[in-house]
């Protein structure tokens, strides 16, 4: 691994220079100017700078002499990701710079891979290529919080924490093939191209939990089964599925029946020939309660939640419609036994 900083300081102009902002001709011109005037310095230690290209052709800066600088070495992959973060942040209206140093109010130094600003909001993006303990991640997260900076973590490791206060995604891939973001959803992983993930993060579409106001798709499934009472084949609603972002939640008829306003919404979208008049509230001796249930279209026998599973082998969607996550849909999803909170792109 070699140390491949993306940014240097122009001591003459008092400004920063990012290597990837320069064309090949501009890079050569800057290299000649620096040989003559020695005006470029490293932001980490103010050491003189030399301009180089990696074996993959990436423009970067190196220390002319390292001396006492303790800046950790970085891989080409790390460099490429930093460049991608800066470019995506800028594309979304943020001011962004790589390799920015600062300190917390307690004097604890930090060095952000990327620091983005928009108005009074500051966001650091940390790319952690080597394994890091959760304790160390939280320590560094707290340091940014004390400095009034939010932080997004990109981690190249398996044990990724899922917490509302720690925006995070895993990293998969290499520079030559491109990078994939692995977003921990709580119940699984949402996989998408890293660039797409970063656009979502900088446009506030990376959210924790189930947000309201986001688009969702509702699918109503119909299944066929033989009635336990009369033996006739009957059609029932085998499930109502709502998909929003990375989350897919499936309700049974008794489950959706706990939210009668949502039942009315779903019923309003059913095709005219599929009204399922046998669906109604019935008393269950087994559960000693009354709840919404399927029924046999021929003999009206009670088809409880347990028997709905028999229809899963022969089911098809009979209704698909678009909606938005309202407070009522959100409450139903949060109360669903299969839902786990996590991060997601919506």
Rosetta silent file (secondary structure, phi, psi, omega in degrees, C-alpha in Angstrom):
SEQUENCE: XXXXXXXXXXXXXXXXXXXXXXXXXXXXXXXXXXXXXXXXXXXXXXXXXXXXXXXXXXXXXXXXXXXXXXXXXXXXXXXXXXXXXXXXXXXXXXXXXXXXXXXXXXXXXXXXXXXXXXXXXXXXXXXXXXXXXXXXXXXXXXXXXXXXXXXXXXXXXXXXXXXXXXXXXXXXXXXXXXXXXXXXXXXXXXXXXXXXXXXXXXXXXXXXXXXXXXXXXXXXXXXXXXXXXXXXXXXXXXXXXXXXXXXXXXXXXXXXXXXXXXXXXXXXXXXXXXXXXXXXXXXXXXXXXXXXXXXXXXXXXXXXXXXXXXXXXXXXXXXXXXXXXXXXXXXXXXXXXXXXXXXXXX
SCORE:     score description
SCORE:     0.000 S_00000001
   1 L     0.000  144.330  176.796    0.000    0.000    0.000 S_00000001
   2 E  -124.435  156.641  178.764    1.136    3.498   -0.694 S_00000001
   3 L   -81.839  118.628 -173.588    0.005    6.785    0.683 S_00000001
   4 L  -126.052   73.490  179.114   -2.077    8.447   -2.035 S_00000001
   5 E   -65.148  144.590  179.115   -3.480   11.795   -0.885 S_00000001
   6 L   -93.140  -18.757 -171.155   -6.011   13.405   -3.192 S_00000001
   7 E  -126.896  145.259  171.955   -5.607   16.948   -1.922 S_00000001
   8 E  -136.523  171.664  179.465   -2.771   19.383   -1.389 S_00000001
   9 E  -108.986  135.182  174.941   -2.463   23.037   -0.355 S_00000001
  10 E   -94.129  103.175 -175.418   -1.285   25.817   -2.645 S_00000001
  11 L   -67.456  -25.275 -179.602    0.737   27.993   -0.273 S_00000001
  12 L   -76.449  -43.218 -176.719    0.981   30.798   -2.841 S_00000001
  13 L   -91.375  -15.527 -178.223   -2.739   31.051   -3.595 S_00000001
  14 L    69.858   36.727 -177.137   -3.949   29.982   -0.142 S_00000001
  15 E  -137.379  170.309  176.525   -6.301   27.362   -1.584 S_00000001
  16 E   -97.264  152.566  175.528   -6.775   23.594   -1.868 S_00000001
  17 E  -129.858  126.906  173.685   -6.222   21.535   -4.991 S_00000001
  18 E   -99.075  131.053 -175.523   -7.871   18.164   -5.621 S_00000001
  19 H   -59.075  -39.389 -174.989   -5.954   15.910   -7.998 S_00000001
  20 H   -76.155   -7.768  176.924   -9.089   14.594   -9.723 S_00000001
  21 H   -80.774  -10.232 -174.316  -10.269   18.128  -10.567 S_00000001
  22 L  -103.112  139.176  173.387   -7.396   18.570  -13.032 S_00000001
  23 L   -72.001  170.521  179.263   -7.202   17.350  -16.613 S_00000001
  24 H   -59.385  -40.981  179.676   -4.093   15.482  -17.776 S_00000001
  25 H   -67.993  -41.369  178.672   -2.685   18.677  -19.316 S_00000001
  26 H   -64.965  -34.427  178.448   -3.441   20.714  -16.198 S_00000001
  27 H   -64.506  -44.507  178.739   -1.748   18.031  -14.097 S_00000001
  28 H   -63.718  -42.351  179.693    1.435   18.257  -16.158 S_00000001
  29 H   -63.090  -43.059  179.161    1.408   22.056  -15.979 S_00000001
  30 H   -64.902  -38.099  178.446    0.962   22.015  -12.199 S_00000001
  31 H   -61.425  -41.857  178.294    3.788   19.502  -11.857 S_00000001
  32 H   -65.847  -43.247  179.154    6.135   21.819  -13.780 S_00000001
  33 H   -61.233  -40.484 -178.013    5.095   24.836  -11.709 S_00000001
  34 H   -68.981  -33.319  176.658    5.693   22.917   -8.491 S_00000001
  35 H   -64.921  -34.072 -178.245    9.160   21.859   -9.603 S_00000001
  36 H   -81.580  -39.614 -170.847   10.013   25.512  -10.179 S_00000001
  37 H  -111.118  -15.505  179.701    8.314   27.156   -7.198 S_00000001
  38 L    52.413   44.688 -174.172    7.835   24.368   -4.591 S_00000001
  39 L   -97.333   -4.578 -178.309    4.540   25.999   -3.587 S_00000001
  40 E   -95.299  138.794 -177.397    2.482   22.858   -2.951 S_00000001
  41 E  -133.789  152.555  175.833    2.234   21.394    0.562 S_00000001
  42 E   -76.170  137.384  179.725    0.584   18.366    2.176 S_00000001
  43 L   -70.818  -19.844 -176.318   -2.466   19.269    4.322 S_00000001
  44 L   -79.845  -31.434 -172.855   -1.505   16.702    6.952 S_00000001
  45 L  -148.042    3.472 -179.558    1.976   18.021    7.807 S_00000001
  46 L    65.688   17.345  177.238    2.864   20.899    5.403 S_00000001
  47 L   -71.815  151.673  175.705    5.602   18.781    3.818 S_00000001
  48 E   -58.812  154.152 -171.196    6.607   19.577    0.193 S_00000001
  49 E  -115.761  146.441  168.881    4.616   17.733   -2.464 S_00000001
  50 E  -122.142  140.308  179.660    5.431   15.674   -5.548 S_00000001
  51 E   -93.098  134.453 -176.924    2.764   14.914   -8.180 S_00000001
  52 E  -139.296  167.889  167.976    2.394   11.281   -9.273 S_00000001
  53 E  -123.239  139.142  178.152    0.122    8.844  -11.108 S_00000001
  54 L   -75.316  176.058  179.636   -0.636    5.381   -9.714 S_00000001
  55 L   -65.846  -20.827  175.711   -0.232    2.214  -11.775 S_00000001
  56 L   -92.408    4.537  176.432   -3.954    2.534  -12.597 S_00000001
  57 L    88.565   10.637 -179.202   -3.434    6.107  -13.793 S_00000001
  58 L   -80.345  126.053  177.576   -4.921    7.882  -10.782 S_00000001
  59 E   -72.385  135.665  179.062   -3.487   11.339  -10.166 S_00000001
  60 E  -158.935  170.390  178.963   -2.378   11.902   -6.569 S_00000001
  61 E  -109.169  150.337  175.032    0.095   13.736   -4.364 S_00000001
  62 E  -135.464  157.272  175.407    2.931   12.266   -2.311 S_00000001
  63 E   -67.357  134.449  172.610    5.304   13.623    0.317 S_00000001
  64 L   -64.509  -43.965  170.244    8.626   14.693   -1.134 S_00000001
  65 L  -139.153  128.979 -174.309   10.066   13.481    2.154 S_00000001
  66 L   -68.634  -44.377 -179.613    7.786   11.882    4.752 S_00000001
  67 L    62.598 -130.731 -176.977    9.756   12.919    7.822 S_00000001
  68 L   -92.133    7.361 -177.352    7.712   12.695   11.018 S_00000001
  69 L   -63.490  132.312 -177.769    4.310   12.598    9.301 S_00000001
  70 L  -105.915   16.156  178.811    2.129    9.871   10.812 S_00000001
  71 L   -60.732  127.744 -175.891   -0.543    9.850    8.101 S_00000001
  72 L   -70.311  146.702  177.186   -1.611    6.220    7.599 S_00000001
  73 L   -67.133  151.224 -179.138   -1.050    4.602    4.185 S_00000001
  74 E  -131.499  151.425  179.344   -4.089    4.165    1.951 S_00000001
  75 L   -85.281  168.470  175.195   -4.961    1.818   -0.886 S_00000001
  76 H   -61.911  -36.757  178.773   -5.977    2.734   -4.411 S_00000001
  77 H   -61.774  -42.057  179.368   -9.497    1.559   -3.516 S_00000001
  78 H   -61.285  -44.677 -179.830   -9.610    3.993   -0.600 S_00000001
  79 H   -61.953  -45.163 -178.917   -8.526    6.823   -2.873 S_00000001
  80 H   -62.148  -39.487  179.218  -11.112    5.977   -5.536 S_00000001
  81 H   -66.692  -40.558  177.389  -13.887    5.923   -2.956 S_00000001
  82 H   -60.373  -43.861  178.933  -12.841    9.305   -1.543 S_00000001
  83 H   -61.167  -43.258 -179.830  -12.923   10.780   -5.024 S_00000001
  84 H   -62.434  -42.533  179.861  -16.378    9.297   -5.656 S_00000001
  85 H   -61.370  -46.237 -179.737  -17.723   10.707   -2.377 S_00000001
  86 H   -61.277  -45.694 -177.158  -16.444   14.215   -3.174 S_00000001
  87 H   -64.820  -41.524 -179.377  -17.856   14.156   -6.706 S_00000001
  88 H   -69.575  -41.164  178.021  -21.287   12.890   -5.620 S_00000001
  89 H   -59.134  -46.211  179.152  -21.498   15.369   -2.739 S_00000001
  90 H   -61.888  -39.550 -179.427  -20.720   18.251   -5.100 S_00000001
  91 H   -63.362  -22.676  179.552  -23.287   16.973   -7.606 S_00000001
  92 L  -100.471   17.079  173.488  -25.906   17.255   -4.852 S_00000001
  93 L    87.064   14.332  177.426  -25.059   20.861   -4.016 S_00000001
  94 L   -97.614  148.980  165.676  -22.586   20.304   -1.180 S_00000001
  95 E   -83.915  130.514 -174.801  -19.145   21.848   -0.833 S_00000001
  96 E  -140.777  142.085  177.665  -16.801   18.908   -0.363 S_00000001
  97 E  -141.798  149.336  178.361  -13.087   18.357    0.219 S_00000001
  98 E   -93.351  152.857  171.031  -10.968   15.294    0.887 S_00000001
  99 E    56.784   55.391 -178.873   -8.566   14.745    3.780 S_00000001
 100 E   -97.412  132.624 -179.031   -9.752   17.571    6.029 S_00000001
 101 E  -106.238  154.661  178.481   -8.241   17.880    9.500 S_00000001
 102 E  -169.077 -168.514 -179.354   -9.754   19.392   12.632 S_00000001
 103 E  -150.801  148.757  176.379  -10.195   18.899   16.350 S_00000001
 104 L   -75.460  167.578  177.409  -13.054   18.426   18.815 S_00000001
 105 L   -57.224  -24.339  178.429  -13.705   21.028   21.556 S_00000001
 106 L   -84.215    0.065  179.518  -11.667   18.781   23.880 S_00000001
 107 L    87.151   14.305  179.399   -8.674   19.024   21.557 S_00000001
 108 L   -85.081  114.502 -175.888   -9.028   15.515   20.146 S_00000001
 109 E   -68.910  145.468  171.546   -7.690   15.632   16.557 S_00000001
 110 E  -137.885  157.835  177.858   -9.617   14.122   13.656 S_00000001
 111 E  -138.425  106.023 -176.892   -8.957   13.731    9.941 S_00000001
 112 E   -82.508  134.576  173.123  -12.015   13.173    7.756 S_00000001
 113 E   -57.483  -44.135  174.596  -11.651   11.256    4.508 S_00000001
 114 E  -141.611  137.709  172.964  -14.229   13.674    3.123 S_00000001
 115 E  -122.879  121.790 -179.151  -15.899   16.675    4.760 S_00000001
 116 E  -113.531  145.003 -179.364  -19.011   18.057    3.059 S_00000001
 117 E  -133.210  140.611  171.006  -20.826   21.286    3.929 S_00000001
 118 E  -146.163  110.401 -174.260  -24.194   22.728    2.994 S_00000001
 119 L    62.692 -126.107  179.395  -25.245   25.828    4.908 S_00000001
 120 L   -92.529    1.885 -176.750  -24.679   25.120    8.586 S_00000001
 121 E   -93.475  132.435  176.140  -24.657   21.358    8.129 S_00000001
 122 E  -122.246  134.474  178.927  -21.373   19.452    8.089 S_00000001
 123 E  -131.277  124.814  173.336  -21.069   15.767    7.201 S_00000001
 124 E   -95.987  143.431  172.598  -17.917   13.686    7.405 S_00000001
 125 E  -118.255  120.768  179.769  -17.611   10.481    5.392 S_00000001
 126 E  -108.936  125.630  179.222  -15.200    7.900    6.799 S_00000001
 127 E  -106.231  108.221 -176.021  -14.033    5.020    4.597 S_00000001
 128 E  -105.890  101.192 -175.709  -12.715    2.232    6.803 S_00000001
 129 L   -82.762  -35.629  178.622  -10.985   -0.340    4.632 S_00000001
 130 L   -91.382  156.420 -179.465   -9.319   -2.339    7.409 S_00000001
 131 L   -58.234  143.993  179.880  -11.351   -4.014   10.218 S_00000001
 132 L  -141.025  135.819  179.264  -12.307   -1.745   13.092 S_00000001
 133 L   -67.185  154.314  177.598  -13.969   -2.625   16.397 S_00000001
 134 H   -63.605  -33.256  178.305  -17.400   -1.215   17.118 S_00000001
 135 H   -61.325  -41.817  179.972  -15.946    0.489   20.174 S_00000001
 136 H   -70.287  -37.896  176.786  -13.464    2.388   17.998 S_00000001
 137 H   -60.109  -46.164  179.827  -16.167    3.284   15.483 S_00000001
 138 H   -67.233  -34.941  178.093  -18.338    4.736   18.247 S_00000001
 139 H   -61.991  -45.234 -179.224  -15.380    6.576   19.774 S_00000001
 140 H   -71.047  -34.332  176.681  -14.668    8.306   16.478 S_00000001
 141 H   -63.046  -43.556  179.274  -18.384    8.913   15.879 S_00000001
 142 H   -63.413  -35.090  179.365  -18.675   10.637   19.268 S_00000001
 143 H   -64.446  -41.143  176.261  -15.656   12.800   18.432 S_00000001
 144 H   -66.919  -41.492 -179.920  -17.365   14.080   15.300 S_00000001
 145 H   -60.469  -41.217  177.432  -20.615   14.658   17.171 S_00000001
 146 H   -63.181  -25.948  179.777  -18.772   16.767   19.743 S_00000001
 147 L   -89.581    5.223 -179.857  -17.395   18.795   16.822 S_00000001
 148 L    74.065   29.525 -176.077  -20.897   19.446   15.459 S_00000001
 149 L  -124.010  130.182  170.265  -20.362   17.094   12.510 S_00000001
 150 E   -76.955  158.728 -179.570  -22.544   14.233   11.333 S_00000001
 151 E  -140.331  133.311  173.698  -20.684   11.180   10.078 S_00000001
 152 E  -109.643  130.460 -177.099  -21.472    8.516    7.480 S_00000001
 153 E  -106.902  135.950  169.818  -19.413    5.319    7.646 S_00000001
 154 E  -116.287  113.904 -170.945  -18.403    3.048    4.770 S_00000001
 155 E  -117.324  130.183  175.952  -16.995   -0.149    6.282 S_00000001
 156 L   -96.503   70.610  179.947  -15.197   -3.003    4.557 S_00000001
 157 L  -160.290  166.042 -174.548  -16.103   -5.624    7.174 S_00000001
 158 L   -84.430  -43.003 -174.336  -18.859   -8.099    8.044 S_00000001
 159 L   -82.297   79.779 -178.196  -19.921   -7.045   11.537 S_00000001
 160 L   -94.078  121.651 -179.930  -21.677   -3.794   10.645 S_00000001
 161 L   -68.275  148.074  177.228  -23.619   -2.252   13.547 S_00000001
 162 L  -116.759  106.509 -175.542  -27.266   -1.295   12.982 S_00000001
 163 L  -150.791  139.727 -179.909  -28.110    1.807   14.983 S_00000001
 164 L   -57.024  -31.531 -175.575  -30.185    4.936   14.398 S_00000001
 165 L   -93.082    9.890 -178.448  -27.255    7.111   15.485 S_00000001
 166 L  -136.351   83.501  175.414  -24.704    5.490   13.167 S_00000001
 167 L   -60.203  128.284 -169.838  -25.393    5.952    9.423 S_00000001
 168 E  -157.213  153.408  170.342  -23.448    3.144    7.778 S_00000001
 169 E  -149.946  150.765  174.787  -23.059    0.882    4.766 S_00000001
 170 E   -82.830  161.987  178.957  -20.732   -1.969    3.930 S_00000001
 171 E  -115.477  132.935  173.816  -18.301   -1.885    0.995 S_00000001
 172 E  -133.925  144.506  177.201  -18.009   -4.625   -1.609 S_00000001
 173 E   109.138  178.995 -178.506  -15.939   -4.662   -4.796 S_00000001
 174 E  -136.125  165.267 -177.439  -12.643   -3.289   -6.106 S_00000001
 175 L   -54.541  -40.575 -175.144  -11.614   -0.230   -8.179 S_00000001
 176 L   -68.909  -33.012 -175.385  -11.523   -2.120  -11.482 S_00000001
 177 L  -101.352  -11.847 -177.663  -15.012   -3.617  -11.116 S_00000001
 178 E    96.496  161.943 -174.886  -16.727   -0.854   -9.178 S_00000001
 179 E  -110.394  147.059  177.030  -18.043   -0.689   -5.633 S_00000001
 180 E  -118.381  138.647  175.178  -21.322   -1.854   -4.140 S_00000001
 181 E   -95.548  134.861  178.377  -22.925   -0.481   -0.971 S_00000001
 182 E  -113.414  104.535 -173.544  -24.447   -2.989    1.440 S_00000001
 183 E   -93.085  122.704 -179.677  -27.046   -1.192    3.576 S_00000001
 184 E   -77.006  109.809 -173.635  -28.007   -2.951    6.841 S_00000001
 185 L   -89.679   -3.596 -175.255  -31.813   -2.940    6.872 S_00000001
 186 L    99.037  -50.529  178.591  -32.246   -4.731   10.188 S_00000001
 187 L  -101.946   -2.852 -177.857  -33.769   -7.828    8.609 S_00000001
 188 L   177.979 -148.915 -176.927  -31.243   -8.136    5.790 S_00000001
 189 E  -134.772  133.324  172.288  -29.129   -6.130    3.358 S_00000001
 190 E   -97.747  121.220 -176.590  -30.045   -3.683    0.602 S_00000001
 191 E  -108.398  128.206  178.101  -27.457   -3.903   -2.172 S_00000001
 192 E  -155.053  158.260  179.235  -26.979   -1.085   -4.680 S_00000001
 193 E   -55.385  141.642 -175.507  -24.154    0.602   -6.625 S_00000001
 194 H   -57.961  -40.782 -179.418  -22.025    2.786   -4.361 S_00000001
 195 H   -61.673  -41.946  178.574  -22.588    5.896   -6.478 S_00000001
 196 H   -64.018  -40.760  178.065  -26.358    5.414   -6.259 S_00000001
 197 H   -61.986  -44.811 -178.305  -26.099    4.945   -2.492 S_00000001
 198 H   -65.943  -38.393  175.273  -24.058    8.128   -2.062 S_00000001
 199 H   -59.636  -40.616  178.742  -26.524   10.149   -4.150 S_00000001
 200 H   -64.996  -42.115 -178.425  -29.263    8.894   -1.825 S_00000001
 201 H   -64.114  -42.620 -177.744  -27.250    9.783    1.276 S_00000001
 202 H   -82.196   -6.113  174.735  -26.515   13.340    0.117 S_00000001
 203 L  -113.043   16.778  173.239  -30.124   13.910   -0.996 S_00000001
 204 L    64.450   33.919  174.489  -31.569   12.682    2.325 S_00000001
 205 L  -105.204    1.627  169.975  -33.030    9.469    0.955 S_00000001
 206 E   -89.987  115.055 -172.888  -30.970    7.296    3.302 S_00000001
 207 E  -130.982  153.756  175.125  -33.325    6.835    6.248 S_00000001
 208 E  -102.797  138.507 -179.214  -33.523    4.793    9.431 S_00000001
 209 L    76.664 -162.706 -179.741  -36.712    2.906   10.188 S_00000001
 210 L  -102.263  103.805 -178.473  -39.885    3.288    8.135 S_00000001
 211 L   -78.688  151.876  173.584  -40.283    6.932    7.047 S_00000001
 212 L   -86.558  158.703  176.250  -43.637    8.432    6.148 S_00000001
 213 L    85.796   -2.211 -179.469  -44.266   10.067    2.789 S_00000001
 214 L   -92.168  155.667 -179.033  -42.191    7.603    0.733 S_00000001
 215 E   -69.269  146.464  178.540  -43.576    5.662   -2.226 S_00000001
 216 E  -146.085  157.991  177.202  -44.764    2.111   -1.665 S_00000001
 217 E  -120.688  128.861  177.960  -46.354   -0.700   -3.674 S_00000001
 218 E  -106.180  129.391  176.864  -49.181   -2.836   -2.289 S_00000001
 219 E  -121.005  126.553  176.785  -49.765   -6.309   -3.742 S_00000001
 220 E  -102.169  124.620 -176.720  -52.818   -8.370   -2.835 S_00000001
 221 E  -102.964  136.571  174.702  -52.299  -12.129   -3.241 S_00000001
 222 E  -113.634  133.428  178.273  -55.076  -14.645   -3.911 S_00000001
 223 E  -124.009  163.835  179.250  -54.610  -18.323   -3.190 S_00000001
 224 E  -119.463  141.202 -179.898  -56.626  -21.508   -3.744 S_00000001
 225 E  -155.337  166.529  176.980  -57.198  -24.260   -1.239 S_00000001
 226 E   -97.479  130.407 -177.793  -59.664  -26.991   -0.364 S_00000001
 227 L   -62.838  133.390  179.674  -62.062  -26.163    2.433 S_00000001
 228 L   -68.363  -20.103 -175.312  -61.503  -28.229    5.547 S_00000001
 229 L   -94.154  -55.175 -175.676  -65.280  -28.352    6.115 S_00000001
 230 L  -101.709  -11.440  178.061  -67.009  -28.999    2.774 S_00000001
 231 L    82.376   -1.921 -179.687  -64.007  -30.114    0.694 S_00000001
 232 L   -78.288  150.402  173.964  -64.677  -27.624   -2.122 S_00000001
 233 E   -75.062  133.184 -178.341  -61.892  -25.605   -3.712 S_00000001
 234 E  -136.138  155.424  178.160  -62.160  -21.985   -2.619 S_00000001
 235 E  -102.106  137.260  177.209  -60.283  -18.755   -3.220 S_00000001
 236 E  -134.851  164.037  170.040  -58.987  -16.660   -0.325 S_00000001
 237 E   -83.179  113.637 -173.848  -56.758  -13.637    0.122 S_00000001
 238 E   -90.328   -9.307  178.067  -53.482  -15.294    1.095 S_00000001
 239 E   173.643  153.514  175.264  -51.567  -12.143    1.894 S_00000001
 240 E  -126.303  114.050 -173.069  -51.273   -8.376    1.515 S_00000001
 241 E  -109.698  132.228  175.242  -47.729   -7.238    0.859 S_00000001
 242 E  -119.548  128.308 -177.775  -46.445   -3.673    1.075 S_00000001
 243 E  -118.567  125.123  177.807  -42.985   -2.858   -0.305 S_00000001
 244 E  -140.786  121.526 -176.863  -41.205    0.432    0.450 S_00000001
 245 L    58.293 -129.942 -179.735  -37.507    0.911   -0.176 S_00000001
 246 L   -85.513   -5.500 -173.099  -35.742   -2.260    1.006 S_00000001
 247 E   -93.237  134.817  173.097  -38.644   -3.350    3.233 S_00000001
 248 E  -130.613  113.837 -176.981  -41.282   -5.899    2.227 S_00000001
 249 E  -115.425  130.070 -179.101  -43.920   -6.617    4.860 S_00000001
 250 E  -112.520  123.752  177.899  -46.608   -9.246    4.362 S_00000001
 251 E  -102.241  141.712  168.389  -49.857   -9.072    6.317 S_00000001
 252 L   -83.359  172.177  175.900  -52.338  -11.891    6.760 S_00000001
 253 H   -62.164  -45.116  175.328  -56.064  -11.132    6.755 S_00000001
 254 H   -61.978  -34.712 -179.516  -56.162  -11.234   10.582 S_00000001
 255 H   -67.097  -47.867  179.268  -53.071   -9.016   10.663 S_00000001
 256 H   -70.992  -22.401  179.788  -54.424   -6.320    8.346 S_00000001
 257 L   -66.484  -14.850  175.736  -57.762   -6.660   10.138 S_00000001
 258 L   -75.805   -6.753 -177.513  -56.235   -4.891   13.139 S_00000001
 259 L  -131.916   82.240 -171.253  -56.191   -1.741   10.974 S_00000001
 260 H   -63.711  -29.902  177.517  -59.679   -1.319    9.544 S_00000001
 261 H   -66.572  -33.593  177.030  -58.862    1.954    7.746 S_00000001
 262 H   -73.760  -33.718  175.709  -56.162    0.113    5.790 S_00000001
 263 H   -59.209  -43.607  179.707  -58.608   -2.716    5.052 S_00000001
 264 H   -62.477  -39.223  178.491  -60.934   -0.174    3.430 S_00000001
 265 H   -63.065  -46.831 -179.038  -58.073    1.159    1.289 S_00000001
 266 H   -64.311  -45.567 -178.826  -57.147   -2.343    0.099 S_00000001
 267 H   -60.598  -32.963 -179.669  -60.790   -3.335   -0.499 S_00000001
 268 H   -68.267  -16.673  179.970  -61.266   -0.210   -2.603 S_00000001
 269 H  -102.584   -4.365 -179.378  -58.615   -1.413   -5.060 S_00000001
 270 L   -68.522  145.295  177.196  -59.848   -5.007   -5.502 S_00000001
 271 L   -61.821  155.226 -174.139  -61.217   -5.896   -8.942 S_00000001
 272 L   -59.232  -30.928 -177.000  -64.998   -5.880   -9.243 S_00000001
 273 L   -91.753    6.414 -179.050  -65.298   -9.659   -9.534 S_00000001
 274 L  -128.189   72.402 -178.219  -63.100  -10.310   -6.473 S_00000001
 275 L   -97.152  -15.568  174.705  -64.902   -8.889   -3.473 S_00000001
 276 L    50.478   63.008 -178.980  -64.424  -11.942   -1.198 S_00000001
 277 L   -64.568  -17.721  179.636  -67.706  -11.584    0.663 S_00000001
 278 L   -77.241   -7.012  175.654  -66.720  -14.508    2.886 S_00000001
 279 L   -81.446  118.410 -179.813  -64.087  -12.300    4.560 S_00000001
 280 E  -162.508  174.541  179.255  -65.613  -11.027    7.785 S_00000001
 281 E   -79.743  131.287 -179.676  -65.126  -10.947   11.532 S_00000001
 282 E  -136.202  157.939  177.440  -65.581  -14.318   13.214 S_00000001
 283 E   -91.540  129.467  177.278  -65.077  -15.735   16.688 S_00000001
 284 E  -102.820  118.114  176.269  -62.199  -18.186   17.098 S_00000001
 285 L   -66.920  -34.015 -178.970  -62.649  -20.754   19.871 S_00000001
 286 L   -63.126  -45.296 -178.479  -58.960  -21.616   19.581 S_00000001
 287 L   -95.988   -7.530  179.206  -57.815  -18.042   20.221 S_00000001
 288 L    55.282   46.137  177.406  -60.894  -17.036   22.221 S_00000001
 289 E  -157.339  164.859  177.372  -61.278  -13.804   20.306 S_00000001
 290 E  -104.625  132.487  178.641  -63.035  -12.303   17.310 S_00000001
 291 E  -152.285  163.784  179.082  -60.967  -11.201   14.319 S_00000001
 292 E   -67.700  133.396 -177.196  -61.169  -10.635   10.558 S_00000001
 293 E  -147.124  160.141  168.965  -60.739  -13.911    8.700 S_00000001
 294 E   -72.440  161.269  175.095  -61.121  -15.623    5.356 S_00000001
 295 E  -144.890  159.647  178.554  -64.064  -17.944    4.845 S_00000001
 296 L   -69.837  132.851 -179.105  -65.060  -20.631    2.387 S_00000001
 297 L   -70.439  -13.617 -176.659  -66.960  -19.161   -0.561 S_00000001
 298 L  -101.245  -43.686 -176.235  -69.227  -22.254   -0.590 S_00000001
 299 L  -120.573    0.341  177.888  -70.036  -23.035    3.044 S_00000001
 300 L    65.943   20.362  179.173  -68.703  -19.951    4.877 S_00000001
 301 L   -64.452  145.478 -179.836  -66.483  -22.112    7.082 S_00000001
 302 E   -67.065  120.131  174.409  -63.947  -20.223    9.199 S_00000001
 303 E  -111.611   98.299 -175.743  -60.486  -20.294    7.526 S_00000001
 304 L   -74.919  178.048 -176.464  -58.090  -19.080   10.185 S_00000001
 305 H   -59.584  -35.640 -178.926  -54.573  -17.713    9.775 S_00000001
 306 H   -61.259  -41.914 -176.457  -53.038  -21.179   10.128 S_00000001
 307 H   -76.493  -18.456  177.135  -54.977  -22.525    7.118 S_00000001
 308 H   -57.855  -31.796 -178.256  -54.046  -19.522    4.946 S_00000001
 309 H   -59.900  -29.524 -179.040  -50.592  -21.088    4.552 S_00000001
 310 H   -63.709  -23.828 -178.579  -52.134  -23.936    2.544 S_00000001
 311 H   -85.410   -7.181 -176.846  -52.983  -21.436   -0.211 S_00000001
 312 H   -68.074  -22.628 -179.195  -49.394  -20.223   -0.588 S_00000001
 313 H   -75.471  -17.851 -178.687  -48.579  -23.089   -2.963 S_00000001
 314 L  -139.446   77.658 -176.872  -51.141  -21.860   -5.482 S_00000001
 315 E  -134.795  159.328  179.947  -51.378  -18.082   -5.337 S_00000001
 316 E  -151.499  153.869  177.172  -51.206  -15.142   -7.720 S_00000001
 317 E   -75.122  129.948  178.251  -51.384  -11.338   -7.447 S_00000001
 318 E  -109.950   -7.057 -178.375  -54.894  -10.082   -8.137 S_00000001
 319 E  -160.060  129.858  175.356  -54.297   -6.418   -7.351 S_00000001
 320 E  -133.609  126.840  178.178  -51.253   -4.124   -7.358 S_00000001
 321 E  -144.355  155.505 -179.519  -51.478   -0.427   -6.540 S_00000001
 322 E   -93.380  145.717  176.815  -49.180    2.441   -5.578 S_00000001
 323 E  -150.067 -174.232  173.325  -49.499    4.362   -2.345 S_00000001
 324 E  -126.142  149.911 -179.349  -47.431    6.369    0.108 S_00000001
 325 L   -71.281  109.902  176.775  -46.455    5.415    3.609 S_00000001
 326 L   -92.396  175.834  175.898  -48.920    7.243    5.849 S_00000001
 327 H   -60.944  -34.967 -179.649  -48.832    7.343    9.631 S_00000001
 328 H   -70.955  -42.768  176.330  -51.363    4.493    9.634 S_00000001
 329 H   -63.029  -41.461 -179.707  -49.305    2.305    7.290 S_00000001
 330 H   -61.765  -44.207  179.639  -46.212    3.098    9.346 S_00000001
 331 H   -62.001  -40.644  179.111  -47.938    2.125   12.597 S_00000001
 332 H   -64.744  -41.731 -179.642  -49.093   -1.153   11.065 S_00000001
 333 H   -67.037  -44.652 -179.185  -45.595   -1.946    9.772 S_00000001
 334 H   -63.229  -29.353  179.803  -43.878   -1.081   13.055 S_00000001
 335 L   -86.253   -4.091 -178.931  -46.311   -3.373   14.875 S_00000001
 336 L   -73.737  135.005 -174.781  -45.727   -6.280   12.498 S_00000001
 337 L   -65.652  -19.696 -178.461  -43.909   -9.165   14.184 S_00000001
 338 L   -94.734    0.020 -175.683  -41.566   -9.618   11.208 S_00000001
 339 L   -90.490  134.730  174.578  -40.373   -6.015   10.969 S_00000001
 340 L  -129.167  131.897 -178.463  -36.931   -4.955   12.220 S_00000001
 341 L   -70.815  145.887  176.366  -35.705   -1.366   12.053 S_00000001
 342 L  -170.859 -170.782  178.850  -32.596   -0.560   10.068 S_00000001
 343 E   -87.127  156.417  177.838  -31.187    1.703    7.385 S_00000001
 344 E  -166.794  152.913  174.164  -32.525    1.877    3.865 S_00000001
 345 E   -96.775  126.700 -176.853  -32.537    3.919    0.667 S_00000001
 346 L  -118.961    0.000    0.000  -36.022    5.130   -0.255 S_00000001
